[in-house]
Amino acid sequence: MGVSKLDILYRRLLLTKLFIRGWGRPEDLKRLFEFRKMIGNRERCQNLVSSDYPVHIDKVEEQSDCKILDGHFVSPMAHYVPGIMPIESVIARFQFIVPKEWNSRYRPVCIHLAGTGDHHYWRRRTLMARPMIKEARMASLLLENPYYGCRKPKDQVRSSLKNVSDLFVMGGALILESAALLHWLEREGYGPLGMTGISMGGHMASLAVSNWPKPMPLIPCLSWSTASGVFTTGVLSKSINWRELEKQYYTQTVYEEEIIHMLEYCGVSFLFVWLVGFWFLEIRISLCNSPDYPRKCIKILYLVPVDPSLIIVVQAKEDAYIPRTGVRSLQEIWPGCEIRYLEGGHISAYLFKQGLFRQAIYDAFERFLHKYAN
């Protein structure tokens, strides 16, 4: 199967670079590695956000077929790793789009996490949430990513995260913020609850659901089991500032020291560095002297959600952003999940296949009701 020429052309038109400042401050990386020990265990992670974690509604807008609520809360990440987030990202902001009438005694809500470059709420509200009101009377909660929209640092250019550590922070924050919102929705009497996202949003939703202690519908769209291809062989790899990453590693011994520390912690022949919650940069010891070692595999290791049969993965066959060659299948990692393939690439699927994404959401929620409804 080939790759989409539209994906290649679209990426060429974008001139922005990722991680222009490199890895980030060594002390930040060290704190994030330590925090990974807490968030990397579902039993421990579920106790990090209390069931009564405070969430605030700021505004309610009445529309003909729905209500739109804007709210905020303090990101739990700011409590556990103080000062790690930019000040603009500390307050998590969301928009909750609720139908005025429901189709049944249930009040289903799907949380949508943002993909790369999806600032504010307009795209998700227009392409997913509003149609879901009309088609299924299903509510949508749109959480704004750290580093995006109102949460974007003033010195950040568009979606271009300055440091690799920013991506670490984003992933950890979204896991905890999703838990806070799920607790709040349960307190408010909504359910069943599920999560979705497109591209990076699908990865983030997978991380959040994998850490949630209850069965839950999960619909990752245009995502896969690993970030290795995304950052190393996919079209996005050309946006990575590899030169700066290599320069910092070879000229600043503190990075080497942190890697050695993590090697000792892992007790294996390669280092797993947390990248977006459970995204890991695999650095083999035998490659430490190789000038291109940072280009090696960036691997994702998900926990297995409580019930993988509630997962429907939607993937484009010609996706140039999410290559699947040589990586483990999600069906192997999550036995029992369903994978649906679409014709075309990443960009064309995003532009023209949103209806199929929504249908996968409805099907996953129906599966939950069939299996768990009283």
BALOBA-1460 file (C-alpha; in Angstrom, 3 decimals):
// residues 374
<rec num="1" residu="m" x="0.000" y="0.000" z="0.000"/>
<rec num="2" residu="g" x="1.415" y="3.390" z="-0.999"/>
<rec num="3" residu="v" x="1.259" y="6.652" z="0.908"/>
<rec num="4" residu="s" x="-0.896" y="9.649" z="0.179"/>
<rec num="5" residu="k" x="0.630" y="12.302" z="-2.062"/>
<rec num="6" residu="l" x="-1.711" y="14.830" z="-0.453"/>
<rec num="7" residu="d" x="-0.166" y="14.069" z="2.953"/>
<rec num="8" residu="i" x="3.319" y="14.662" z="1.534"/>
<rec num="9" residu="l" x="2.341" y="17.893" z="-0.211"/>
<rec num="10" residu="y" x="0.502" y="19.275" z="2.809"/>
<rec num="11" residu="r" x="3.474" y="18.696" z="5.087"/>
<rec num="12" residu="r" x="5.831" y="20.382" z="2.615"/>
<rec num="13" residu="l" x="3.703" y="23.511" z="2.729"/>
<rec num="14" residu="l" x="4.169" y="23.771" z="6.504"/>
<rec num="15" residu="l" x="7.536" y="25.312" z="7.306"/>
<rec num="16" residu="t" x="7.393" y="25.198" z="11.110"/>
<rec num="17" residu="k" x="9.850" y="23.057" z="13.092"/>
<rec num="18" residu="l" x="9.265" y="21.053" z="16.260"/>
<rec num="19" residu="f" x="11.537" y="21.095" z="19.320"/>
<rec num="20" residu="i" x="13.607" y="24.060" z="18.131"/>
<rec num="21" residu="r" x="15.162" y="24.395" z="21.589"/>
<rec num="22" residu="g" x="15.951" y="20.724" z="21.964"/>
<rec num="23" residu="w" x="15.209" y="18.392" z="24.856"/>
<rec num="24" residu="g" x="14.254" y="20.977" z="27.457"/>
<rec num="25" residu="r" x="15.815" y="21.736" z="30.810"/>
<rec num="26" residu="p" x="17.546" y="18.679" z="32.292"/>
<rec num="27" residu="e" x="15.971" y="19.314" z="35.684"/>
<rec num="28" residu="d" x="12.528" y="19.251" z="34.056"/>
<rec num="29" residu="l" x="13.264" y="15.970" z="32.334"/>
<rec num="30" residu="k" x="14.401" y="14.462" z="35.627"/>
<rec num="31" residu="r" x="11.205" y="15.512" z="37.394"/>
<rec num="32" residu="l" x="9.085" y="14.164" z="34.555"/>
<rec num="33" residu="f" x="10.886" y="10.826" z="34.635"/>
<rec num="34" residu="e" x="10.173" y="10.570" z="38.340"/>
<rec num="35" residu="f" x="6.520" y="11.435" z="37.786"/>
<rec num="36" residu="r" x="6.315" y="8.697" z="35.155"/>
<rec num="37" residu="k" x="6.739" y="6.153" z="37.945"/>
<rec num="38" residu="m" x="3.471" y="7.390" z="39.461"/>
<rec num="39" residu="i" x="1.411" y="7.786" z="36.321"/>
<rec num="40" residu="g" x="2.699" y="4.594" z="34.745"/>
<rec num="41" residu="n" x="0.690" y="2.400" z="37.090"/>
<rec num="42" residu="r" x="-3.108" y="2.413" z="36.725"/>
<rec num="43" residu="e" x="-3.739" y="1.588" z="40.384"/>
<rec num="44" residu="r" x="-1.597" y="4.502" z="41.501"/>
<rec num="45" residu="c" x="-2.749" y="6.828" z="38.724"/>
<rec num="46" residu="q" x="-6.443" y="6.452" z="39.560"/>
<rec num="47" residu="n" x="-5.767" y="7.894" z="43.005"/>
<rec num="48" residu="l" x="-3.975" y="10.983" z="41.705"/>
<rec num="49" residu="v" x="-7.228" y="12.822" z="40.880"/>
<rec num="50" residu="s" x="-9.980" y="12.734" z="43.503"/>
<rec num="51" residu="s" x="-13.560" y="11.956" z="42.553"/>
<rec num="52" residu="d" x="-14.607" y="15.415" z="43.817"/>
<rec num="53" residu="y" x="-11.899" y="17.347" z="41.985"/>
<rec num="54" residu="p" x="-13.288" y="20.893" z="41.515"/>
<rec num="55" residu="v" x="-14.503" y="21.906" z="38.051"/>
<rec num="56" residu="h" x="-16.093" y="25.304" z="37.370"/>
<rec num="57" residu="i" x="-18.613" y="26.454" z="34.751"/>
<rec num="58" residu="d" x="-18.042" y="30.043" z="33.604"/>
<rec num="59" residu="k" x="-20.725" y="30.572" z="30.962"/>
<rec num="60" residu="v" x="-23.826" y="28.855" z="29.572"/>
<rec num="61" residu="e" x="-25.102" y="29.686" z="26.080"/>
<rec num="62" residu="e" x="-28.544" y="28.526" z="24.999"/>
<rec num="63" residu="q" x="-28.950" y="27.520" z="21.348"/>
<rec num="64" residu="s" x="-31.867" y="26.045" z="19.445"/>
<rec num="65" residu="d" x="-30.809" y="22.395" z="19.808"/>
<rec num="66" residu="c" x="-28.194" y="22.475" z="22.533"/>
<rec num="67" residu="k" x="-26.504" y="24.290" z="25.382"/>
<rec num="68" residu="i" x="-22.845" y="25.240" z="25.208"/>
<rec num="69" residu="l" x="-21.059" y="25.469" z="28.545"/>
<rec num="70" residu="d" x="-17.590" y="26.928" z="28.953"/>
<rec num="71" residu="g" x="-15.630" y="25.821" z="31.995"/>
<rec num="72" residu="h" x="-12.219" y="25.589" z="33.610"/>
<rec num="73" residu="f" x="-10.247" y="23.901" z="36.376"/>
<rec num="74" residu="v" x="-6.680" y="23.816" z="37.584"/>
<rec num="75" residu="s" x="-4.696" y="21.097" z="35.847"/>
<rec num="76" residu="p" x="-3.810" y="18.367" z="38.378"/>
<rec num="77" residu="m" x="-0.389" y="18.270" z="36.737"/>
<rec num="78" residu="a" x="0.353" y="21.623" z="38.372"/>
<rec num="79" residu="h" x="-0.101" y="20.031" z="41.811"/>
<rec num="80" residu="y" x="2.118" y="17.017" z="41.234"/>
<rec num="81" residu="v" x="4.934" y="18.666" z="39.261"/>
<rec num="82" residu="p" x="4.763" y="22.340" z="40.334"/>
<rec num="83" residu="g" x="6.244" y="24.836" z="37.907"/>
<rec num="84" residu="i" x="6.634" y="22.311" z="35.087"/>
<rec num="85" residu="m" x="3.803" y="23.826" z="33.029"/>
<rec num="86" residu="p" x="3.927" y="27.263" z="31.421"/>
<rec num="87" residu="i" x="1.752" y="29.670" z="33.363"/>
<rec num="88" residu="e" x="-0.670" y="29.924" z="30.435"/>
<rec num="89" residu="s" x="-1.308" y="26.160" z="30.517"/>
<rec num="90" residu="v" x="-2.010" y="25.721" z="34.224"/>
<rec num="91" residu="i" x="-5.732" y="26.455" z="33.868"/>
<rec num="92" residu="a" x="-7.411" y="23.716" z="31.836"/>
<rec num="93" residu="r" x="-10.290" y="25.007" z="29.700"/>
<rec num="94" residu="f" x="-13.107" y="23.091" z="28.043"/>
<rec num="95" residu="q" x="-16.369" y="23.479" z="26.172"/>
<rec num="96" residu="f" x="-19.297" y="21.174" z="26.872"/>
<rec num="97" residu="i" x="-21.967" y="20.851" z="24.150"/>
<rec num="98" residu="v" x="-25.149" y="19.255" z="25.500"/>
<rec num="99" residu="p" x="-28.356" y="18.411" z="23.591"/>
<rec num="100" residu="k" x="-31.558" y="19.904" z="24.931"/>
<rec num="101" residu="e" x="-33.267" y="16.548" z="24.447"/>
<rec num="102" residu="w" x="-31.925" y="13.007" z="24.845"/>
<rec num="103" residu="n" x="-32.905" y="9.935" z="22.838"/>
<rec num="104" residu="s" x="-33.204" y="7.656" z="25.860"/>
<rec num="105" residu="r" x="-32.804" y="7.532" z="29.615"/>
<rec num="106" residu="y" x="-29.029" y="7.667" z="29.093"/>
<rec num="107" residu="r" x="-27.071" y="10.886" z="28.731"/>
<rec num="108" residu="p" x="-23.980" y="9.836" z="26.740"/>
<rec num="109" residu="v" x="-20.932" y="12.095" z="26.587"/>
<rec num="110" residu="c" x="-17.826" y="11.718" z="24.454"/>
<rec num="111" residu="i" x="-14.669" y="13.650" z="25.381"/>
<rec num="112" residu="h" x="-12.751" y="14.813" z="22.294"/>
<rec num="113" residu="l" x="-9.022" y="15.468" z="22.673"/>
<rec num="114" residu="a" x="-7.321" y="17.756" z="20.174"/>
<rec num="115" residu="g" x="-5.040" y="16.636" z="17.384"/>
<rec num="116" residu="t" x="-1.886" y="18.426" z="16.304"/>
<rec num="117" residu="g" x="-2.613" y="22.074" z="15.525"/>
<rec num="118" residu="d" x="-6.228" y="21.924" z="16.744"/>
<rec num="119" residu="h" x="-6.392" y="25.136" z="18.774"/>
<rec num="120" residu="h" x="-9.526" y="26.265" z="20.626"/>
<rec num="121" residu="y" x="-12.786" y="24.415" z="19.872"/>
<rec num="122" residu="w" x="-14.062" y="25.414" z="16.426"/>
<rec num="123" residu="r" x="-12.899" y="22.394" z="14.439"/>
<rec num="124" residu="r" x="-14.110" y="19.758" z="16.873"/>
<rec num="125" residu="r" x="-17.337" y="21.625" z="17.578"/>
<rec num="126" residu="t" x="-18.180" y="22.092" z="13.877"/>
<rec num="127" residu="l" x="-16.993" y="18.784" z="12.426"/>
<rec num="128" residu="m" x="-17.876" y="16.432" z="15.282"/>
<rec num="129" residu="a" x="-19.845" y="17.833" z="18.219"/>
<rec num="130" residu="r" x="-22.658" y="19.672" z="16.387"/>
<rec num="131" residu="p" x="-23.343" y="16.772" z="13.980"/>
<rec num="132" residu="m" x="-23.357" y="14.375" z="16.945"/>
<rec num="133" residu="i" x="-26.118" y="16.437" z="18.542"/>
<rec num="134" residu="k" x="-28.248" y="16.104" z="15.406"/>
<rec num="135" residu="e" x="-27.449" y="12.501" z="14.559"/>
<rec num="136" residu="a" x="-27.407" y="10.838" z="17.956"/>
<rec num="137" residu="r" x="-28.318" y="13.352" z="20.672"/>
<rec num="138" residu="m" x="-24.863" y="12.719" z="22.116"/>
<rec num="139" residu="a" x="-23.053" y="15.362" z="24.138"/>
<rec num="140" residu="s" x="-19.418" y="16.280" z="23.495"/>
<rec num="141" residu="l" x="-16.826" y="17.725" z="25.829"/>
<rec num="142" residu="l" x="-13.915" y="19.465" z="24.096"/>
<rec num="143" residu="l" x="-10.805" y="19.826" z="26.235"/>
<rec num="144" residu="e" x="-8.173" y="22.309" z="25.101"/>
<rec num="145" residu="n" x="-4.654" y="20.866" z="25.055"/>
<rec num="146" residu="p" x="-1.872" y="22.425" z="27.113"/>
<rec num="147" residu="y" x="0.266" y="24.574" z="24.765"/>
<rec num="148" residu="y" x="-2.733" y="25.163" z="22.469"/>
<rec num="149" residu="g" x="-5.304" y="27.943" z="22.154"/>
<rec num="150" residu="c" x="-5.758" y="29.931" z="25.352"/>
<rec num="151" residu="r" x="-3.190" y="27.622" z="26.949"/>
<rec num="152" residu="k" x="-0.421" y="28.444" z="24.443"/>
<rec num="153" residu="p" x="2.736" y="30.105" z="25.813"/>
<rec num="154" residu="k" x="3.262" y="33.618" z="24.502"/>
<rec num="155" residu="d" x="6.647" y="32.787" z="22.988"/>
<rec num="156" residu="q" x="5.459" y="29.653" z="21.159"/>
<rec num="157" residu="v" x="4.912" y="29.895" z="17.402"/>
<rec num="158" residu="r" x="1.604" y="28.304" z="16.454"/>
<rec num="159" residu="s" x="1.690" y="24.575" z="17.321"/>
<rec num="160" residu="s" x="5.478" y="24.251" z="17.362"/>
<rec num="161" residu="l" x="6.396" y="22.913" z="20.787"/>
<rec num="162" residu="k" x="9.799" y="24.320" z="21.719"/>
<rec num="163" residu="n" x="11.100" y="21.359" z="23.725"/>
<rec num="164" residu="v" x="10.679" y="17.605" z="23.758"/>
<rec num="165" residu="s" x="9.785" y="18.006" z="27.424"/>
<rec num="166" residu="d" x="6.739" y="20.074" z="26.385"/>
<rec num="167" residu="l" x="5.323" y="16.958" z="24.777"/>
<rec num="168" residu="f" x="6.004" y="14.997" z="27.969"/>
<rec num="169" residu="v" x="4.091" y="17.620" z="29.944"/>
<rec num="170" residu="m" x="1.200" y="17.686" z="27.482"/>
<rec num="171" residu="g" x="0.701" y="13.931" z="27.687"/>
<rec num="172" residu="g" x="0.880" y="13.698" z="31.459"/>
<rec num="173" residu="a" x="-1.397" y="16.702" z="31.904"/>
<rec num="174" residu="l" x="-4.054" y="15.332" z="29.547"/>
<rec num="175" residu="i" x="-4.184" y="11.993" z="31.363"/>
<rec num="176" residu="l" x="-4.894" y="13.734" z="34.667"/>
<rec num="177" residu="e" x="-7.184" y="16.399" z="33.191"/>
<rec num="178" residu="s" x="-9.269" y="13.739" z="31.449"/>
<rec num="179" residu="a" x="-9.658" y="11.954" z="34.782"/>
<rec num="180" residu="a" x="-10.843" y="15.189" z="36.420"/>
<rec num="181" residu="l" x="-13.460" y="15.688" z="33.707"/>
<rec num="182" residu="l" x="-14.635" y="12.070" z="33.823"/>
<rec num="183" residu="h" x="-15.137" y="12.347" z="37.580"/>
<rec num="184" residu="w" x="-17.062" y="15.588" z="37.119"/>
<rec num="185" residu="l" x="-19.309" y="14.100" z="34.425"/>
<rec num="186" residu="e" x="-20.075" y="11.142" z="36.682"/>
<rec num="187" residu="r" x="-20.970" y="13.483" z="39.535"/>
<rec num="188" residu="e" x="-23.313" y="15.377" z="37.219"/>
<rec num="189" residu="g" x="-25.130" y="12.172" z="36.282"/>
<rec num="190" residu="y" x="-23.927" y="11.752" z="32.701"/>
<rec num="191" residu="g" x="-23.186" y="8.409" z="31.106"/>
<rec num="192" residu="p" x="-22.070" y="6.334" z="29.415"/>
<rec num="193" residu="l" x="-18.795" y="8.207" z="28.997"/>
<rec num="194" residu="g" x="-16.227" y="7.657" z="26.259"/>
<rec num="195" residu="m" x="-13.210" y="9.274" z="24.653"/>
<rec num="196" residu="t" x="-12.014" y="9.971" z="21.133"/>
<rec num="197" residu="g" x="-9.486" y="12.029" z="19.238"/>
<rec num="198" residu="i" x="-7.999" y="12.373" z="15.783"/>
<rec num="199" residu="s" x="-4.279" y="11.837" z="15.128"/>
<rec num="200" residu="m" x="-2.380" y="13.002" z="18.232"/>
<rec num="201" residu="g" x="-5.755" y="13.398" z="19.955"/>
<rec num="202" residu="g" x="-6.363" y="9.688" z="19.422"/>
<rec num="203" residu="h" x="-3.033" y="8.845" z="21.071"/>
<rec num="204" residu="m" x="-3.885" y="11.090" z="24.007"/>
<rec num="205" residu="a" x="-7.357" y="9.578" z="24.383"/>
<rec num="206" residu="s" x="-5.775" y="6.106" z="24.372"/>
<rec num="207" residu="l" x="-3.437" y="7.084" z="27.179"/>
<rec num="208" residu="a" x="-6.278" y="8.550" z="29.241"/>
<rec num="209" residu="v" x="-8.610" y="5.572" z="28.841"/>
<rec num="210" residu="s" x="-5.771" y="3.122" z="29.514"/>
<rec num="211" residu="n" x="-5.340" y="4.771" z="32.920"/>
<rec num="212" residu="w" x="-9.084" y="4.894" z="33.739"/>
<rec num="213" residu="p" x="-10.195" y="2.090" z="36.106"/>
<rec num="214" residu="k" x="-13.568" y="1.379" z="34.445"/>
<rec num="215" residu="p" x="-14.678" y="0.003" z="31.064"/>
<rec num="216" residu="m" x="-15.092" y="2.825" z="28.578"/>
<rec num="217" residu="p" x="-15.640" y="3.289" z="24.820"/>
<rec num="218" residu="l" x="-12.456" y="4.471" z="23.093"/>
<rec num="219" residu="i" x="-12.303" y="5.592" z="19.471"/>
<rec num="220" residu="p" x="-8.795" y="6.647" z="18.342"/>
<rec num="221" residu="c" x="-8.954" y="7.947" z="14.770"/>
<rec num="222" residu="l" x="-5.894" y="8.125" z="12.496"/>
<rec num="223" residu="s" x="-3.712" y="6.870" z="15.355"/>
<rec num="224" residu="w" x="-1.688" y="3.725" z="15.910"/>
<rec num="225" residu="s" x="0.331" y="1.808" z="18.483"/>
<rec num="226" residu="t" x="3.584" y="3.691" z="18.106"/>
<rec num="227" residu="a" x="5.006" y="7.111" z="17.477"/>
<rec num="228" residu="s" x="8.151" y="5.626" z="15.946"/>
<rec num="229" residu="g" x="7.047" y="6.156" z="12.376"/>
<rec num="230" residu="v" x="5.481" y="9.524" z="13.109"/>
<rec num="231" residu="f" x="8.757" y="11.056" z="14.267"/>
<rec num="232" residu="t" x="11.298" y="8.990" z="12.334"/>
<rec num="233" residu="t" x="9.924" y="7.851" z="8.961"/>
<rec num="234" residu="g" x="6.592" y="9.652" z="8.497"/>
<rec num="235" residu="v" x="6.307" y="13.015" z="6.801"/>
<rec num="236" residu="l" x="6.389" y="14.754" z="10.182"/>
<rec num="237" residu="s" x="9.961" y="13.537" z="10.743"/>
<rec num="238" residu="k" x="11.268" y="16.335" z="8.526"/>
<rec num="239" residu="s" x="9.893" y="18.875" z="11.013"/>
<rec num="240" residu="i" x="11.991" y="17.593" z="13.924"/>
<rec num="241" residu="n" x="15.045" y="19.661" z="14.848"/>
<rec num="242" residu="w" x="17.338" y="16.616" z="14.935"/>
<rec num="243" residu="r" x="20.483" y="18.741" z="14.684"/>
<rec num="244" residu="e" x="19.775" y="20.536" z="17.969"/>
<rec num="245" residu="l" x="18.792" y="17.315" z="19.744"/>
<rec num="246" residu="e" x="22.063" y="15.676" z="18.701"/>
<rec num="247" residu="k" x="24.117" y="18.752" z="19.569"/>
<rec num="248" residu="q" x="22.707" y="18.991" z="23.096"/>
<rec num="249" residu="y" x="23.239" y="15.317" z="23.805"/>
<rec num="250" residu="y" x="26.860" y="15.319" z="22.686"/>
<rec num="251" residu="t" x="27.878" y="18.657" z="24.223"/>
<rec num="252" residu="q" x="26.001" y="18.630" z="27.544"/>
<rec num="253" residu="t" x="26.918" y="15.698" z="29.768"/>
<rec num="254" residu="v" x="23.865" y="16.224" z="31.971"/>
<rec num="255" residu="y" x="21.687" y="14.560" z="29.331"/>
<rec num="256" residu="e" x="23.985" y="11.547" z="29.231"/>
<rec num="257" residu="e" x="23.873" y="11.398" z="33.030"/>
<rec num="258" residu="e" x="20.085" y="11.364" z="33.054"/>
<rec num="259" residu="i" x="20.060" y="8.623" z="30.426"/>
<rec num="260" residu="i" x="22.435" y="6.490" z="32.512"/>
<rec num="261" residu="h" x="20.189" y="7.042" z="35.542"/>
<rec num="262" residu="m" x="17.163" y="5.902" z="33.583"/>
<rec num="263" residu="l" x="19.050" y="2.886" z="32.262"/>
<rec num="264" residu="e" x="19.770" y="1.853" z="35.830"/>
<rec num="265" residu="y" x="16.111" y="2.372" z="36.744"/>
<rec num="266" residu="c" x="14.840" y="0.311" z="33.813"/>
<rec num="267" residu="g" x="17.392" y="-2.439" z="34.379"/>
<rec num="268" residu="v" x="17.392" y="-3.379" z="30.687"/>
<rec num="269" residu="s" x="19.630" y="-2.830" z="27.682"/>
<rec num="270" residu="f" x="17.769" y="0.202" z="26.424"/>
<rec num="271" residu="l" x="16.259" y="3.332" z="27.837"/>
<rec num="272" residu="f" x="12.552" y="4.067" z="27.846"/>
<rec num="273" residu="v" x="12.034" y="7.783" z="28.085"/>
<rec num="274" residu="w" x="8.447" y="8.843" z="28.677"/>
<rec num="275" residu="l" x="7.093" y="10.689" z="25.643"/>
<rec num="276" residu="v" x="3.442" y="11.756" z="25.860"/>
<rec num="277" residu="g" x="2.488" y="9.747" z="28.879"/>
<rec num="278" residu="f" x="3.619" y="6.336" z="27.620"/>
<rec num="279" residu="w" x="5.420" y="7.326" z="24.404"/>
<rec num="280" residu="f" x="9.002" y="6.235" z="24.765"/>
<rec num="281" residu="l" x="12.195" y="7.113" z="22.975"/>
<rec num="282" residu="e" x="14.187" y="3.878" z="22.713"/>
<rec num="283" residu="i" x="17.925" y="4.486" z="22.868"/>
<rec num="284" residu="r" x="19.973" y="1.303" z="22.673"/>
<rec num="285" residu="i" x="23.311" y="1.329" z="24.513"/>
<rec num="286" residu="s" x="25.117" y="-0.081" z="21.502"/>
<rec num="287" residu="l" x="23.967" y="2.953" z="19.488"/>
<rec num="288" residu="c" x="25.090" y="5.640" z="21.916"/>
<rec num="289" residu="n" x="28.128" y="6.422" z="19.759"/>
<rec num="290" residu="s" x="26.096" y="6.610" z="16.573"/>
<rec num="291" residu="p" x="25.677" y="10.181" z="15.264"/>
<rec num="292" residu="d" x="22.082" y="9.491" z="14.302"/>
<rec num="293" residu="y" x="20.965" y="7.688" z="17.477"/>
<rec num="294" residu="p" x="18.085" y="10.089" z="18.302"/>
<rec num="295" residu="r" x="16.422" y="9.055" z="15.044"/>
<rec num="296" residu="k" x="15.966" y="5.532" z="16.334"/>
<rec num="297" residu="c" x="12.641" y="4.148" z="17.404"/>
<rec num="298" residu="i" x="10.181" y="6.197" z="19.414"/>
<rec num="299" residu="k" x="7.947" y="3.515" z="20.826"/>
<rec num="300" residu="i" x="4.539" y="3.678" z="22.444"/>
<rec num="301" residu="l" x="3.557" y="1.271" z="25.183"/>
<rec num="302" residu="y" x="-0.063" y="1.510" z="26.229"/>
<rec num="303" residu="l" x="-1.570" y="-0.078" z="29.270"/>
<rec num="304" residu="v" x="-4.410" y="-2.408" z="28.339"/>
<rec num="305" residu="p" x="-7.769" y="-0.698" z="29.014"/>
<rec num="306" residu="v" x="-10.213" y="-2.477" z="31.284"/>
<rec num="307" residu="d" x="-12.258" y="-3.725" z="28.309"/>
<rec num="308" residu="p" x="-10.493" y="-3.605" z="24.900"/>
<rec num="309" residu="s" x="-13.659" y="-4.844" z="23.152"/>
<rec num="310" residu="l" x="-15.020" y="-1.292" z="23.545"/>
<rec num="311" residu="i" x="-12.224" y="0.109" z="21.345"/>
<rec num="312" residu="i" x="-12.805" y="0.907" z="17.667"/>
<rec num="313" residu="v" x="-9.698" y="2.171" z="15.863"/>
<rec num="314" residu="v" x="-10.224" y="4.050" z="12.591"/>
<rec num="315" residu="q" x="-7.142" y="4.118" z="10.353"/>
<rec num="316" residu="a" x="-6.394" y="5.420" z="6.838"/>
<rec num="317" residu="k" x="-4.740" y="2.872" z="4.540"/>
<rec num="318" residu="e" x="-2.397" y="5.385" z="2.858"/>
<rec num="319" residu="d" x="-1.548" y="7.458" z="5.917"/>
<rec num="320" residu="a" x="1.865" y="9.092" z="5.458"/>
<rec num="321" residu="y" x="1.797" y="10.586" z="8.955"/>
<rec num="322" residu="i" x="1.176" y="7.305" z="10.809"/>
<rec num="323" residu="p" x="3.254" y="4.585" z="9.092"/>
<rec num="324" residu="r" x="2.508" y="1.066" z="10.351"/>
<rec num="325" residu="t" x="5.355" y="-0.891" z="8.755"/>
<rec num="326" residu="g" x="7.408" y="-2.789" z="11.306"/>
<rec num="327" residu="v" x="5.335" y="-1.815" z="14.358"/>
<rec num="328" residu="r" x="3.072" y="-3.875" z="16.566"/>
<rec num="329" residu="s" x="-0.603" y="-3.947" z="15.740"/>
<rec num="330" residu="l" x="-3.083" y="-2.537" z="18.204"/>
<rec num="331" residu="q" x="-4.939" y="-5.848" z="17.959"/>
<rec num="332" residu="e" x="-1.857" y="-7.470" z="19.448"/>
<rec num="333" residu="i" x="-1.516" y="-4.841" z="22.181"/>
<rec num="334" residu="w" x="-5.263" y="-4.620" z="22.858"/>
<rec num="335" residu="p" x="-6.736" y="-8.091" z="22.155"/>
<rec num="336" residu="g" x="-10.382" y="-7.800" z="21.191"/>
<rec num="337" residu="c" x="-10.319" y="-4.284" z="19.777"/>
<rec num="338" residu="e" x="-11.735" y="-3.554" z="16.314"/>
<rec num="339" residu="i" x="-9.808" y="-1.818" z="13.527"/>
<rec num="340" residu="r" x="-11.620" y="-0.133" z="10.642"/>
<rec num="341" residu="y" x="-9.635" y="0.918" z="7.580"/>
<rec num="342" residu="l" x="-10.520" y="3.853" z="5.344"/>
<rec num="343" residu="e" x="-9.329" y="4.535" z="1.818"/>
<rec num="344" residu="g" x="-6.962" y="7.482" z="1.413"/>
<rec num="345" residu="g" x="-4.442" y="9.269" z="3.593"/>
<rec num="346" residu="h" x="-4.280" y="11.255" z="6.812"/>
<rec num="347" residu="i" x="-5.379" y="14.629" z="5.430"/>
<rec num="348" residu="s" x="-8.119" y="13.355" z="3.119"/>
<rec num="349" residu="a" x="-9.565" y="11.206" z="5.907"/>
<rec num="350" residu="y" x="-9.578" y="14.182" z="8.270"/>
<rec num="351" residu="l" x="-11.305" y="16.382" z="5.690"/>
<rec num="352" residu="f" x="-13.836" y="13.947" z="4.245"/>
<rec num="353" residu="k" x="-14.334" y="10.982" z="6.596"/>
<rec num="354" residu="q" x="-15.585" y="12.637" z="9.770"/>
<rec num="355" residu="g" x="-18.932" y="10.891" z="9.331"/>
<rec num="356" residu="l" x="-17.193" y="7.514" z="9.615"/>
<rec num="357" residu="f" x="-15.387" y="8.689" z="12.751"/>
<rec num="358" residu="r" x="-18.731" y="9.610" z="14.278"/>
<rec num="359" residu="q" x="-20.284" y="6.286" z="13.294"/>
<rec num="360" residu="a" x="-17.451" y="4.468" z="15.063"/>
<rec num="361" residu="i" x="-18.218" y="6.514" z="18.187"/>
<rec num="362" residu="y" x="-21.900" y="5.573" z="18.056"/>
<rec num="363" residu="d" x="-21.054" y="1.907" z="17.524"/>
<rec num="364" residu="a" x="-18.612" y="1.826" z="20.455"/>
<rec num="365" residu="f" x="-21.195" y="3.420" z="22.765"/>
<rec num="366" residu="e" x="-23.841" y="0.934" z="21.604"/>
<rec num="367" residu="r" x="-21.404" y="-1.870" z="22.350"/>
<rec num="368" residu="f" x="-20.957" y="-0.503" z="25.866"/>
<rec num="369" residu="l" x="-24.713" y="-0.316" z="26.460"/>
<rec num="370" residu="h" x="-25.264" y="-3.823" z="25.129"/>
<rec num="371" residu="k" x="-22.578" y="-5.187" z="27.434"/>
<rec num="372" residu="y" x="-22.949" y="-3.111" z="30.605"/>
<rec num="373" residu="a" x="-26.369" y="-1.406" z="30.687"/>
<rec num="374" residu="n" x="-28.582" y="-2.435" z="33.576"/>
